[in-house]
Every structure is written in structure tokens, then in C-alpha cells.
């Protein structure tokens, strides 16, 4: 056997091996691309709205259970809906809280203050969220008989004359109450 013949014997399987390797690598890449999670769109930013009074019907709230009391978030969300708030999400949170925690873009924002006024002694936190929704986190020490203000306000004054609200809720009506 001469060198040309040996070269052909080695080059054909080697070329085939390289092509199979490229095919496998392409299949793996394609599978990962197809099964990857769809990227989540960033939350909508807020839209500045001129107003002197902010009503509950213009505020979007997420009510989340941060404790072990089953149905607590649902019960509180129904009370907030009855008061005119738009409840976007009702569920659980990974964060464990004791009482009531109100979370919004800035602690002094009117929407945060209006939601906080519905509860007895809530903790208020700011997280800089761009969409100006408000989260209500409820823990095991939430008092189901005295946790909410018995005479909550239906609106709050906006000292600056402008409030930033989620774009889709700036002129929306409140979520209807079931039953």
C-alpha cells in the first residue's frame, strides 16, 4: 500500500467523523434554542397622568400571600376589588412576611399611600418598579378581623398634581367583583 492509498483510507472516515460531529453539535444547539424559555417582556412603564385626586379605580394591586394562611390573599383581594382597586394578581410570594407589607415604586407615591391607607399599620417599602403597580404582601400575623382599615379612603390627594400609572390602567375601570 502506498501513501496515497493510506491517505484516502484515513481522510474519508475522518471527513465523515467531522461532518457527523458538526451535525450533532447543530442538533444540540437547535434543541436548546427550541426548548429555551421565551424571554419575558419588561414590565410596562408608567404613564404620567394629571390629577388632583387619585381614586382606587386607577390603582393596580397585586395581592400575595407571604405566610401559611390559605385563602388570605384571595379574601383580601376581594375586599380591595369591592373598594374599586384593579387587582392584577392574586397568589403566593416566596418572601415570608409577618404582617402586612405594601411595596411600590416609591414609598411616598400616591398609589402606595392610598393602598397603605386601607390597612392597619402596614410596613411600606419602595423597590423602584417602573410600572407603579402596588404589591400587598400578607403574612401569618395579619389580623383577619382588624388588618384592614374599617373606613378606608376611596381616593387620596395628589400634591404634585400628577401621578404615574401603568399605561394599560390609566383610564381603565375597576375589576368587577364576583358574586
Rosetta constraint file for C-alpha pairs under 8 A:
AtomPair CA 1 CA 5 HARMONIC 6.33 0.50
AtomPair CA 1 CA 6 HARMONIC 6.89 0.50
AtomPair CA 2 CA 6 HARMONIC 6.46 0.50
AtomPair CA 3 CA 7 HARMONIC 5.99 0.50
AtomPair CA 4 CA 8 HARMONIC 6.30 0.50
AtomPair CA 5 CA 9 HARMONIC 6.29 0.50
AtomPair CA 6 CA 10 HARMONIC 6.26 0.50
AtomPair CA 7 CA 11 HARMONIC 5.92 0.50
AtomPair CA 8 CA 12 HARMONIC 6.14 0.50
AtomPair CA 9 CA 13 HARMONIC 7.23 0.50
AtomPair CA 10 CA 14 HARMONIC 6.15 0.50
AtomPair CA 11 CA 15 HARMONIC 5.88 0.50
AtomPair CA 12 CA 16 HARMONIC 6.21 0.50
AtomPair CA 13 CA 17 HARMONIC 5.98 0.50
AtomPair CA 14 CA 18 HARMONIC 6.24 0.50
AtomPair CA 15 CA 19 HARMONIC 6.20 0.50
AtomPair CA 16 CA 20 HARMONIC 6.13 0.50
AtomPair CA 17 CA 21 HARMONIC 6.13 0.50
AtomPair CA 18 CA 22 HARMONIC 6.26 0.50
AtomPair CA 19 CA 23 HARMONIC 6.15 0.50
AtomPair CA 20 CA 24 HARMONIC 6.15 0.50
AtomPair CA 21 CA 25 HARMONIC 6.12 0.50
AtomPair CA 22 CA 26 HARMONIC 6.05 0.50
AtomPair CA 23 CA 27 HARMONIC 6.15 0.50
AtomPair CA 24 CA 28 HARMONIC 6.19 0.50
AtomPair CA 25 CA 29 HARMONIC 6.18 0.50
AtomPair CA 26 CA 30 HARMONIC 6.00 0.50
AtomPair CA 27 CA 31 HARMONIC 6.05 0.50
AtomPair CA 28 CA 32 HARMONIC 6.22 0.50
AtomPair CA 29 CA 33 HARMONIC 6.17 0.50
AtomPair CA 30 CA 34 HARMONIC 6.14 0.50
AtomPair CA 31 CA 35 HARMONIC 6.10 0.50
AtomPair CA 32 CA 36 HARMONIC 5.80 0.50
AtomPair CA 43 CA 130 HARMONIC 7.32 0.50
AtomPair CA 43 CA 131 HARMONIC 6.33 0.50
AtomPair CA 44 CA 130 HARMONIC 7.29 0.50
AtomPair CA 44 CA 131 HARMONIC 5.56 0.50
AtomPair CA 44 CA 166 HARMONIC 6.73 0.50
AtomPair CA 44 CA 167 HARMONIC 6.87 0.50
AtomPair CA 45 CA 130 HARMONIC 5.09 0.50
AtomPair CA 45 CA 131 HARMONIC 4.44 0.50
AtomPair CA 45 CA 132 HARMONIC 7.74 0.50
AtomPair CA 45 CA 166 HARMONIC 6.28 0.50
AtomPair CA 45 CA 167 HARMONIC 6.84 0.50
AtomPair CA 46 CA 130 HARMONIC 6.34 0.50
AtomPair CA 46 CA 131 HARMONIC 4.72 0.50
AtomPair CA 46 CA 132 HARMONIC 6.21 0.50
AtomPair CA 46 CA 164 HARMONIC 5.33 0.50
AtomPair CA 46 CA 165 HARMONIC 4.82 0.50
AtomPair CA 46 CA 166 HARMONIC 4.28 0.50
AtomPair CA 46 CA 167 HARMONIC 5.45 0.50
AtomPair CA 47 CA 164 HARMONIC 5.20 0.50
AtomPair CA 47 CA 165 HARMONIC 5.31 0.50
AtomPair CA 47 CA 166 HARMONIC 5.98 0.50
AtomPair CA 47 CA 167 HARMONIC 5.21 0.50
AtomPair CA 47 CA 170 HARMONIC 7.22 0.50
AtomPair CA 48 CA 162 HARMONIC 6.41 0.50
AtomPair CA 48 CA 163 HARMONIC 5.57 0.50
AtomPair CA 48 CA 164 HARMONIC 4.12 0.50
AtomPair CA 48 CA 165 HARMONIC 6.35 0.50
AtomPair CA 49 CA 162 HARMONIC 5.43 0.50
AtomPair CA 49 CA 163 HARMONIC 5.29 0.50
AtomPair CA 49 CA 164 HARMONIC 5.87 0.50
AtomPair CA 49 CA 165 HARMONIC 6.97 0.50
AtomPair CA 49 CA 170 HARMONIC 7.28 0.50
AtomPair CA 50 CA 161 HARMONIC 5.75 0.50
AtomPair CA 50 CA 162 HARMONIC 4.25 0.50
AtomPair CA 50 CA 163 HARMONIC 6.44 0.50
AtomPair CA 51 CA 158 HARMONIC 6.84 0.50
AtomPair CA 51 CA 161 HARMONIC 5.19 0.50
AtomPair CA 51 CA 162 HARMONIC 5.32 0.50
AtomPair CA 51 CA 163 HARMONIC 6.83 0.50
AtomPair CA 52 CA 157 HARMONIC 5.81 0.50
AtomPair CA 52 CA 158 HARMONIC 4.93 0.50
AtomPair CA 52 CA 159 HARMONIC 6.97 0.50
AtomPair CA 52 CA 160 HARMONIC 7.79 0.50
AtomPair CA 52 CA 161 HARMONIC 4.91 0.50
AtomPair CA 52 CA 162 HARMONIC 7.06 0.50
AtomPair CA 53 CA 155 HARMONIC 6.20 0.50
AtomPair CA 53 CA 156 HARMONIC 5.42 0.50
AtomPair CA 53 CA 157 HARMONIC 4.37 0.50
AtomPair CA 53 CA 158 HARMONIC 5.34 0.50
AtomPair CA 54 CA 58 HARMONIC 6.87 0.50
AtomPair CA 54 CA 110 HARMONIC 7.08 0.50
AtomPair CA 54 CA 111 HARMONIC 7.30 0.50
AtomPair CA 54 CA 155 HARMONIC 5.22 0.50
AtomPair CA 54 CA 156 HARMONIC 5.27 0.50
AtomPair CA 54 CA 157 HARMONIC 6.26 0.50
AtomPair CA 54 CA 158 HARMONIC 6.46 0.50
AtomPair CA 54 CA 163 HARMONIC 7.83 0.50
AtomPair CA 55 CA 59 HARMONIC 7.29 0.50
AtomPair CA 55 CA 154 HARMONIC 5.87 0.50
AtomPair CA 55 CA 155 HARMONIC 4.08 0.50
AtomPair CA 55 CA 156 HARMONIC 6.63 0.50
AtomPair CA 56 CA 83 HARMONIC 7.02 0.50
AtomPair CA 56 CA 84 HARMONIC 5.27 0.50
AtomPair CA 56 CA 85 HARMONIC 4.83 0.50
AtomPair CA 56 CA 86 HARMONIC 7.78 0.50
AtomPair CA 56 CA 114 HARMONIC 7.44 0.50
AtomPair CA 56 CA 154 HARMONIC 5.78 0.50
AtomPair CA 56 CA 155 HARMONIC 5.89 0.50
AtomPair CA 57 CA 84 HARMONIC 4.85 0.50
AtomPair CA 57 CA 85 HARMONIC 4.93 0.50
AtomPair CA 57 CA 86 HARMONIC 6.27 0.50
AtomPair CA 57 CA 172 HARMONIC 7.66 0.50
AtomPair CA 57 CA 173 HARMONIC 6.11 0.50
AtomPair CA 57 CA 174 HARMONIC 4.99 0.50
AtomPair CA 58 CA 85 HARMONIC 7.05 0.50
AtomPair CA 58 CA 86 HARMONIC 7.30 0.50
AtomPair CA 58 CA 165 HARMONIC 7.48 0.50
AtomPair CA 58 CA 169 HARMONIC 6.32 0.50
AtomPair CA 58 CA 170 HARMONIC 6.18 0.50
AtomPair CA 58 CA 171 HARMONIC 7.07 0.50
AtomPair CA 58 CA 172 HARMONIC 6.99 0.50
AtomPair CA 58 CA 173 HARMONIC 7.46 0.50
AtomPair CA 58 CA 174 HARMONIC 7.47 0.50
AtomPair CA 59 CA 85 HARMONIC 5.75 0.50
AtomPair CA 59 CA 86 HARMONIC 6.10 0.50
AtomPair CA 59 CA 111 HARMONIC 6.16 0.50
AtomPair CA 59 CA 133 HARMONIC 6.99 0.50
AtomPair CA 59 CA 134 HARMONIC 7.72 0.50
AtomPair CA 59 CA 165 HARMONIC 7.31 0.50
AtomPair CA 59 CA 169 HARMONIC 7.48 0.50
AtomPair CA 60 CA 85 HARMONIC 6.34 0.50
AtomPair CA 60 CA 86 HARMONIC 4.74 0.50
AtomPair CA 60 CA 87 HARMONIC 5.77 0.50
AtomPair CA 60 CA 88 HARMONIC 6.36 0.50
AtomPair CA 60 CA 133 HARMONIC 5.16 0.50
AtomPair CA 60 CA 134 HARMONIC 6.38 0.50
AtomPair CA 60 CA 166 HARMONIC 7.72 0.50
AtomPair CA 60 CA 169 HARMONIC 7.22 0.50
AtomPair CA 61 CA 85 HARMONIC 6.83 0.50
AtomPair CA 61 CA 86 HARMONIC 6.08 0.50
AtomPair CA 61 CA 87 HARMONIC 4.83 0.50
AtomPair CA 61 CA 88 HARMONIC 5.96 0.50
AtomPair CA 61 CA 89 HARMONIC 7.26 0.50
AtomPair CA 61 CA 133 HARMONIC 5.81 0.50
AtomPair CA 61 CA 134 HARMONIC 4.83 0.50
AtomPair CA 61 CA 135 HARMONIC 5.68 0.50
AtomPair CA 61 CA 136 HARMONIC 7.14 0.50
AtomPair CA 62 CA 87 HARMONIC 5.82 0.50
AtomPair CA 62 CA 88 HARMONIC 5.51 0.50
AtomPair CA 62 CA 89 HARMONIC 4.60 0.50
AtomPair CA 62 CA 90 HARMONIC 6.03 0.50
AtomPair CA 62 CA 133 HARMONIC 7.45 0.50
AtomPair CA 62 CA 134 HARMONIC 6.22 0.50
AtomPair CA 62 CA 135 HARMONIC 4.65 0.50
AtomPair CA 62 CA 136 HARMONIC 6.10 0.50
AtomPair CA 63 CA 73 HARMONIC 5.57 0.50
AtomPair CA 63 CA 74 HARMONIC 7.62 0.50
AtomPair CA 63 CA 76 HARMONIC 7.43 0.50
AtomPair CA 63 CA 77 HARMONIC 6.03 0.50
AtomPair CA 63 CA 87 HARMONIC 7.35 0.50
AtomPair CA 63 CA 89 HARMONIC 6.15 0.50
AtomPair CA 63 CA 90 HARMONIC 4.92 0.50
AtomPair CA 63 CA 91 HARMONIC 6.64 0.50
AtomPair CA 63 CA 135 HARMONIC 5.90 0.50
AtomPair CA 63 CA 136 HARMONIC 4.78 0.50
AtomPair CA 63 CA 137 HARMONIC 6.22 0.50
AtomPair CA 63 CA 138 HARMONIC 7.76 0.50
AtomPair CA 64 CA 73 HARMONIC 5.50 0.50
AtomPair CA 64 CA 89 HARMONIC 7.67 0.50
AtomPair CA 64 CA 90 HARMONIC 5.74 0.50
AtomPair CA 64 CA 91 HARMONIC 4.92 0.50
AtomPair CA 64 CA 92 HARMONIC 4.80 0.50
AtomPair CA 64 CA 93 HARMONIC 5.68 0.50
AtomPair CA 64 CA 135 HARMONIC 7.18 0.50
AtomPair CA 64 CA 136 HARMONIC 6.03 0.50
AtomPair CA 64 CA 137 HARMONIC 4.91 0.50
AtomPair CA 64 CA 138 HARMONIC 6.31 0.50
AtomPair CA 65 CA 69 HARMONIC 7.73 0.50
AtomPair CA 65 CA 72 HARMONIC 6.54 0.50
AtomPair CA 65 CA 73 HARMONIC 5.16 0.50
AtomPair CA 65 CA 91 HARMONIC 6.15 0.50
AtomPair CA 65 CA 92 HARMONIC 4.48 0.50
AtomPair CA 65 CA 93 HARMONIC 5.90 0.50
AtomPair CA 65 CA 137 HARMONIC 5.81 0.50
AtomPair CA 65 CA 138 HARMONIC 4.97 0.50
AtomPair CA 65 CA 139 HARMONIC 6.41 0.50
AtomPair CA 66 CA 92 HARMONIC 6.18 0.50
AtomPair CA 66 CA 93 HARMONIC 5.35 0.50
AtomPair CA 66 CA 94 HARMONIC 6.76 0.50
AtomPair CA 66 CA 95 HARMONIC 5.82 0.50
AtomPair CA 66 CA 96 HARMONIC 4.69 0.50
AtomPair CA 66 CA 97 HARMONIC 5.29 0.50
AtomPair CA 66 CA 98 HARMONIC 7.68 0.50
AtomPair CA 66 CA 137 HARMONIC 5.83 0.50
AtomPair CA 66 CA 138 HARMONIC 5.26 0.50
AtomPair CA 66 CA 139 HARMONIC 4.83 0.50
AtomPair CA 66 CA 140 HARMONIC 7.58 0.50
AtomPair CA 67 CA 96 HARMONIC 5.93 0.50
AtomPair CA 67 CA 97 HARMONIC 6.46 0.50
AtomPair CA 67 CA 98 HARMONIC 7.20 0.50
AtomPair CA 67 CA 138 HARMONIC 6.65 0.50
AtomPair CA 67 CA 139 HARMONIC 4.32 0.50
AtomPair CA 67 CA 140 HARMONIC 4.89 0.50
AtomPair CA 68 CA 139 HARMONIC 7.43 0.50
AtomPair CA 68 CA 140 HARMONIC 6.19 0.50
AtomPair CA 69 CA 139 HARMONIC 7.77 0.50
AtomPair CA 69 CA 140 HARMONIC 6.31 0.50
AtomPair CA 71 CA 75 HARMONIC 6.11 0.50
AtomPair CA 72 CA 76 HARMONIC 6.22 0.50
AtomPair CA 72 CA 138 HARMONIC 7.48 0.50
AtomPair CA 73 CA 77 HARMONIC 5.93 0.50
AtomPair CA 73 CA 90 HARMONIC 6.18 0.50
AtomPair CA 73 CA 91 HARMONIC 6.49 0.50
AtomPair CA 73 CA 92 HARMONIC 7.72 0.50
AtomPair CA 73 CA 138 HARMONIC 6.92 0.50
AtomPair CA 74 CA 78 HARMONIC 6.23 0.50
AtomPair CA 74 CA 90 HARMONIC 6.24 0.50
AtomPair CA 74 CA 91 HARMONIC 7.61 0.50
AtomPair CA 75 CA 79 HARMONIC 6.65 0.50
AtomPair CA 76 CA 80 HARMONIC 6.30 0.50
AtomPair CA 77 CA 81 HARMONIC 6.05 0.50
AtomPair CA 77 CA 87 HARMONIC 6.69 0.50
AtomPair CA 77 CA 90 HARMONIC 6.95 0.50
AtomPair CA 78 CA 82 HARMONIC 6.11 0.50
AtomPair CA 78 CA 177 HARMONIC 7.07 0.50
AtomPair CA 79 CA 83 HARMONIC 6.33 0.50
AtomPair CA 80 CA 84 HARMONIC 6.51 0.50
AtomPair CA 80 CA 85 HARMONIC 5.53 0.50
AtomPair CA 80 CA 86 HARMONIC 7.94 0.50
AtomPair CA 80 CA 87 HARMONIC 7.51 0.50
AtomPair CA 81 CA 85 HARMONIC 5.00 0.50
AtomPair CA 81 CA 86 HARMONIC 6.26 0.50
AtomPair CA 81 CA 87 HARMONIC 6.44 0.50
AtomPair CA 81 CA 174 HARMONIC 7.31 0.50
AtomPair CA 81 CA 175 HARMONIC 6.37 0.50
AtomPair CA 81 CA 176 HARMONIC 7.06 0.50
AtomPair CA 81 CA 177 HARMONIC 6.08 0.50
AtomPair CA 82 CA 176 HARMONIC 7.92 0.50
AtomPair CA 82 CA 177 HARMONIC 6.09 0.50
AtomPair CA 83 CA 154 HARMONIC 7.13 0.50
AtomPair CA 84 CA 154 HARMONIC 7.84 0.50
AtomPair CA 84 CA 174 HARMONIC 5.44 0.50
AtomPair CA 84 CA 175 HARMONIC 7.33 0.50
AtomPair CA 85 CA 174 HARMONIC 5.83 0.50
AtomPair CA 85 CA 175 HARMONIC 7.13 0.50
AtomPair CA 86 CA 173 HARMONIC 7.76 0.50
AtomPair CA 86 CA 174 HARMONIC 4.89 0.50
AtomPair CA 86 CA 175 HARMONIC 5.11 0.50
AtomPair CA 87 CA 175 HARMONIC 6.71 0.50
AtomPair CA 93 CA 137 HARMONIC 7.69 0.50
AtomPair CA 96 CA 139 HARMONIC 6.85 0.50
AtomPair CA 97 CA 101 HARMONIC 7.39 0.50
AtomPair CA 97 CA 137 HARMONIC 7.06 0.50
AtomPair CA 97 CA 138 HARMONIC 6.62 0.50
AtomPair CA 97 CA 139 HARMONIC 4.73 0.50
AtomPair CA 97 CA 140 HARMONIC 7.39 0.50
AtomPair CA 98 CA 138 HARMONIC 7.18 0.50
AtomPair CA 98 CA 139 HARMONIC 4.27 0.50
AtomPair CA 98 CA 140 HARMONIC 5.40 0.50
AtomPair CA 98 CA 141 HARMONIC 5.10 0.50
AtomPair CA 98 CA 142 HARMONIC 7.00 0.50
AtomPair CA 99 CA 122 HARMONIC 7.27 0.50
AtomPair CA 99 CA 138 HARMONIC 5.85 0.50
AtomPair CA 99 CA 139 HARMONIC 4.73 0.50
AtomPair CA 99 CA 140 HARMONIC 6.44 0.50
AtomPair CA 99 CA 141 HARMONIC 4.70 0.50
AtomPair CA 99 CA 142 HARMONIC 4.54 0.50
AtomPair CA 99 CA 143 HARMONIC 7.85 0.50
AtomPair CA 100 CA 119 HARMONIC 7.69 0.50
AtomPair CA 100 CA 121 HARMONIC 7.71 0.50
AtomPair CA 100 CA 122 HARMONIC 4.95 0.50
AtomPair CA 100 CA 123 HARMONIC 6.21 0.50
AtomPair CA 100 CA 136 HARMONIC 6.97 0.50
AtomPair CA 100 CA 137 HARMONIC 5.73 0.50
AtomPair CA 100 CA 138 HARMONIC 4.85 0.50
AtomPair CA 100 CA 139 HARMONIC 6.31 0.50
AtomPair CA 100 CA 142 HARMONIC 6.19 0.50
AtomPair CA 100 CA 147 HARMONIC 7.99 0.50
AtomPair CA 101 CA 122 HARMONIC 5.51 0.50
AtomPair CA 101 CA 123 HARMONIC 4.64 0.50
AtomPair CA 101 CA 124 HARMONIC 5.79 0.50
AtomPair CA 101 CA 125 HARMONIC 7.21 0.50
AtomPair CA 101 CA 135 HARMONIC 7.98 0.50
AtomPair CA 101 CA 136 HARMONIC 5.87 0.50
AtomPair CA 101 CA 137 HARMONIC 4.98 0.50
AtomPair CA 101 CA 138 HARMONIC 6.60 0.50
AtomPair CA 102 CA 112 HARMONIC 7.14 0.50
AtomPair CA 102 CA 115 HARMONIC 7.52 0.50
AtomPair CA 102 CA 116 HARMONIC 6.35 0.50
AtomPair CA 102 CA 122 HARMONIC 6.58 0.50
AtomPair CA 102 CA 123 HARMONIC 6.09 0.50
AtomPair CA 102 CA 124 HARMONIC 4.77 0.50
AtomPair CA 102 CA 125 HARMONIC 6.11 0.50
AtomPair CA 102 CA 134 HARMONIC 6.95 0.50
AtomPair CA 102 CA 135 HARMONIC 5.74 0.50
AtomPair CA 102 CA 136 HARMONIC 4.81 0.50
AtomPair CA 102 CA 137 HARMONIC 6.36 0.50
AtomPair CA 103 CA 107 HARMONIC 7.66 0.50
AtomPair CA 103 CA 112 HARMONIC 7.28 0.50
AtomPair CA 103 CA 124 HARMONIC 5.99 0.50
AtomPair CA 103 CA 125 HARMONIC 4.75 0.50
AtomPair CA 103 CA 126 HARMONIC 5.63 0.50
AtomPair CA 103 CA 127 HARMONIC 6.89 0.50
AtomPair CA 103 CA 134 HARMONIC 5.71 0.50
AtomPair CA 103 CA 135 HARMONIC 4.99 0.50
AtomPair CA 103 CA 136 HARMONIC 6.53 0.50
AtomPair CA 103 CA 137 HARMONIC 7.83 0.50
AtomPair CA 104 CA 109 HARMONIC 7.89 0.50
AtomPair CA 104 CA 112 HARMONIC 5.77 0.50
AtomPair CA 104 CA 125 HARMONIC 6.53 0.50
AtomPair CA 104 CA 126 HARMONIC 5.11 0.50
AtomPair CA 104 CA 127 HARMONIC 6.12 0.50
AtomPair CA 104 CA 128 HARMONIC 7.04 0.50
AtomPair CA 104 CA 129 HARMONIC 6.73 0.50
AtomPair CA 104 CA 132 HARMONIC 6.35 0.50
AtomPair CA 104 CA 133 HARMONIC 6.41 0.50
AtomPair CA 104 CA 134 HARMONIC 4.75 0.50
AtomPair CA 104 CA 135 HARMONIC 6.47 0.50
AtomPair CA 105 CA 109 HARMONIC 7.31 0.50
AtomPair CA 105 CA 112 HARMONIC 7.89 0.50
AtomPair CA 105 CA 126 HARMONIC 5.21 0.50
AtomPair CA 105 CA 127 HARMONIC 5.30 0.50
AtomPair CA 105 CA 128 HARMONIC 4.09 0.50
AtomPair CA 105 CA 129 HARMONIC 4.66 0.50
AtomPair CA 105 CA 130 HARMONIC 6.76 0.50
AtomPair CA 105 CA 131 HARMONIC 7.81 0.50
AtomPair CA 105 CA 132 HARMONIC 5.56 0.50
AtomPair CA 105 CA 133 HARMONIC 7.63 0.50
AtomPair CA 105 CA 134 HARMONIC 7.70 0.50
AtomPair CA 106 CA 112 HARMONIC 7.46 0.50
AtomPair CA 106 CA 125 HARMONIC 7.56 0.50
AtomPair CA 106 CA 126 HARMONIC 4.71 0.50
AtomPair CA 106 CA 127 HARMONIC 6.85 0.50
AtomPair CA 106 CA 128 HARMONIC 6.08 0.50
AtomPair CA 107 CA 112 HARMONIC 6.22 0.50
AtomPair CA 107 CA 113 HARMONIC 7.26 0.50
AtomPair CA 107 CA 124 HARMONIC 6.23 0.50
AtomPair CA 107 CA 125 HARMONIC 5.89 0.50
AtomPair CA 107 CA 126 HARMONIC 5.12 0.50
AtomPair CA 108 CA 112 HARMONIC 6.78 0.50
AtomPair CA 108 CA 113 HARMONIC 6.40 0.50
AtomPair CA 109 CA 113 HARMONIC 6.29 0.50
AtomPair CA 109 CA 163 HARMONIC 7.89 0.50
AtomPair CA 110 CA 114 HARMONIC 5.97 0.50
AtomPair CA 110 CA 156 HARMONIC 6.91 0.50
AtomPair CA 110 CA 157 HARMONIC 7.52 0.50
AtomPair CA 110 CA 158 HARMONIC 6.19 0.50
AtomPair CA 110 CA 163 HARMONIC 7.16 0.50
AtomPair CA 111 CA 115 HARMONIC 6.29 0.50
AtomPair CA 111 CA 132 HARMONIC 7.70 0.50
AtomPair CA 111 CA 133 HARMONIC 7.92 0.50
AtomPair CA 111 CA 134 HARMONIC 7.21 0.50
AtomPair CA 112 CA 116 HARMONIC 6.07 0.50
AtomPair CA 112 CA 134 HARMONIC 6.24 0.50
AtomPair CA 113 CA 117 HARMONIC 6.06 0.50
AtomPair CA 113 CA 156 HARMONIC 7.96 0.50
AtomPair CA 114 CA 118 HARMONIC 6.96 0.50
AtomPair CA 114 CA 153 HARMONIC 7.36 0.50
AtomPair CA 114 CA 155 HARMONIC 6.84 0.50
AtomPair CA 114 CA 156 HARMONIC 6.03 0.50
AtomPair CA 115 CA 119 HARMONIC 7.45 0.50
AtomPair CA 115 CA 134 HARMONIC 7.56 0.50
AtomPair CA 116 CA 122 HARMONIC 6.39 0.50
AtomPair CA 116 CA 124 HARMONIC 7.40 0.50
AtomPair CA 117 CA 149 HARMONIC 7.09 0.50
AtomPair CA 117 CA 152 HARMONIC 6.29 0.50
AtomPair CA 117 CA 153 HARMONIC 6.98 0.50
AtomPair CA 118 CA 148 HARMONIC 5.71 0.50
AtomPair CA 118 CA 149 HARMONIC 5.08 0.50
AtomPair CA 118 CA 151 HARMONIC 7.92 0.50
AtomPair CA 118 CA 152 HARMONIC 4.95 0.50
AtomPair CA 118 CA 153 HARMONIC 7.12 0.50
AtomPair CA 119 CA 147 HARMONIC 5.81 0.50
AtomPair CA 119 CA 148 HARMONIC 4.15 0.50
AtomPair CA 119 CA 149 HARMONIC 4.99 0.50
AtomPair CA 119 CA 152 HARMONIC 7.97 0.50
AtomPair CA 120 CA 146 HARMONIC 7.13 0.50
AtomPair CA 120 CA 147 HARMONIC 5.28 0.50
AtomPair CA 120 CA 148 HARMONIC 5.42 0.50
AtomPair CA 120 CA 149 HARMONIC 5.54 0.50
AtomPair CA 129 CA 133 HARMONIC 7.81 0.50
AtomPair CA 131 CA 165 HARMONIC 6.89 0.50
AtomPair CA 131 CA 166 HARMONIC 5.16 0.50
AtomPair CA 131 CA 167 HARMONIC 7.98 0.50
AtomPair CA 132 CA 164 HARMONIC 6.77 0.50
AtomPair CA 132 CA 165 HARMONIC 5.77 0.50
AtomPair CA 132 CA 166 HARMONIC 6.03 0.50
AtomPair CA 133 CA 165 HARMONIC 7.52 0.50
AtomPair CA 133 CA 166 HARMONIC 6.81 0.50
AtomPair CA 138 CA 142 HARMONIC 6.25 0.50
AtomPair CA 142 CA 147 HARMONIC 5.93 0.50
AtomPair CA 143 CA 147 HARMONIC 4.58 0.50
AtomPair CA 144 CA 148 HARMONIC 7.83 0.50
AtomPair CA 146 CA 150 HARMONIC 7.91 0.50
AtomPair CA 158 CA 162 HARMONIC 6.69 0.50
AtomPair CA 158 CA 163 HARMONIC 7.11 0.50
AtomPair CA 165 CA 169 HARMONIC 6.82 0.50
AtomPair CA 165 CA 170 HARMONIC 5.70 0.50
AtomPair CA 166 CA 170 HARMONIC 6.18 0.50
AtomPair CA 168 CA 172 HARMONIC 7.11 0.50
AtomPair CA 169 CA 173 HARMONIC 7.75 0.50
